[in-house]
Amino acid sequence: MAVKAALVFVAAAVLLAYYCDQPVPEGIAEPRMYAKAQGMVFRISANLARIGEYLGVGTEPQNLRSVMEAIVKVGLMLKGSSYREGLKVTDTMFDGVKVRVYEPVSAAQSSSKVPGLVYFHGGGWVILNVDTHDPLTAHVAKQLGTVVVSVDYRLAPEHVFPAAFDDSVAATKFFLQNAEKYNVDRTRIGISGDSAGGNLAAAVTLVLAKEKGLPKLKTQALINPILQAINFETPSYIAHGHLNTLTKDKIVSFWLWYLNNDLSFKKVFEANNHTGVQIKKSQYAGYVDPKMVDVTTVKKENIKFPEIPNIATILDPRFAPLMADDADLKGLPPTYVMTCEYDVLRDDGVMYARRLEKARVEVNHDHYEHGFHAFLNSFDDYELAGIAMQNYLAYLKKIL
Ligand SMILES: *[C@@H]1O[C@H](CO)[C@@H](O)[C@H](O)[C@H]1NC(C)=O
């Protein structure tokens, strides 16, 4: 055991040294600093998580969660907590779901009601939490004078789909129904999230659009959202699947942890072999690939899937919002989509924006030619991320 541990340690050290020197694309924002640093952090964390599982210390997703959260925590300690000044921050429960509520002091004192925003953090449904996104959600609340509810939904793989989705719906409904308690105008509530949080925001928006008796959401604002699991060979997956800031390898793991916690199907998914010829020629494939002209409309109940647990779920819009039919997109609230060039998920967001436009939904699409996945979280650190944050806030200010 000691020899094995020592060998693994040496191998890990060599790997880490090697990974420290990964090239980043020329055009990416902050290539020498942030893009590179974030890529290194992700890559090193991913490998430590795997090595840990191999050594019998926790599972890969648990380890990834611990490592990433520890790293973010150090960053937050260095930052201090002054960014929360002017806010009342409360951890509480909304209909059994853990949430953190940010109330600007100005909003509590305001004689008229203020807008509200429900926010879902990113992290592949597996890692990160309301703490890791605390600076972002606090900033949004403060800058907009808006009450922000950050949802601490249950994580996979301990809780596979639909746990995170169910929590997201429950917390949003509760806020819509109890907005007055927070001096919030229930007709001025929006929903937002980044990455897997963008997935949850889009899924909740689709479902609430069909619910009667609730005020309509004012907007959905989707930041680098992850929206489909039927095609891992879109142009952005092909172009950027190896980028350390978010690899195709990690994305497929996240989807599987969320779907069924069975990573034995990883190679099958990566090769797009988890869908048969029926799906590959169907309207669902067309939802992802704008160049497909001759699609054959298939009914879900007639599709033959390979033998993979829960596989039919990949066509469920609550799991993968890009699988929503055109009729489901009609009448959705005005939508904001942020995408980045250097992101495997670029085409997920671009396609959703295009399909919503075609369905006559009002769409604001900000695409960052030099941006990369999750760069918005660094809004305080460098220019492009700061500009992206300003544009996001300007949109919310106008719409809410
Ligand atoms: C994917 O399917 C192709 C064609 O059926 C096959 O040649 C290939 O080995 C499969 N790959 C994986 C990883 O399943």
The ligand as an SDF file (V2000), in Angstrom:
LIG
                    3D

 14 14  0  0  0  0  0  0  0  0999 V2000
  -19.3400    3.5150  -31.6540 C   0  0  0  0  0  0  0  0  0  0  0  0
  -20.0510    2.9490  -32.7520 O   0  0  0  0  0  0  0  0  0  0  0  0
  -19.2340    2.6410  -33.8710 C   0  0  0  0  0  0  0  0  0  0  0  0
  -20.1430    2.2040  -35.0010 C   0  0  0  0  0  0  0  0  0  0  0  0
  -21.0960    1.2990  -34.5720 O   0  0  0  0  0  0  0  0  0  0  0  0
  -18.2130    1.5940  -33.4650 C   0  0  0  0  0  0  0  0  0  0  0  0
  -17.3710    1.3120  -34.5460 O   0  0  0  0  0  0  0  0  0  0  0  0
  -17.3840    2.1100  -32.3040 C   0  0  0  0  0  0  0  0  0  0  0  0
  -16.5180    1.0980  -31.8260 O   0  0  0  0  0  0  0  0  0  0  0  0
  -18.2750    2.5680  -31.1630 C   0  0  0  0  0  0  0  0  0  0  0  0
  -17.4420    3.2030  -30.1390 N   0  0  0  0  0  0  0  0  0  0  0  0
  -17.7250    3.1720  -28.8360 C   0  0  0  0  0  0  0  0  0  0  0  0
  -16.7420    3.8190  -27.9320 C   0  0  0  0  0  0  0  0  0  0  0  0
  -18.7270    2.6580  -28.3960 O   0  0  0  0  0  0  0  0  0  0  0  0
  1  2  1  0
  1 10  1  0
  2  3  1  0
  3  4  1  0
  3  6  1  0
  4  5  1  0
  6  7  1  0
  6  8  1  0
  8  9  1  0
  8 10  1  0
 10 11  1  0
 11 12  1  0
 12 13  1  0
 12 14  2  0
M  END
$$$$
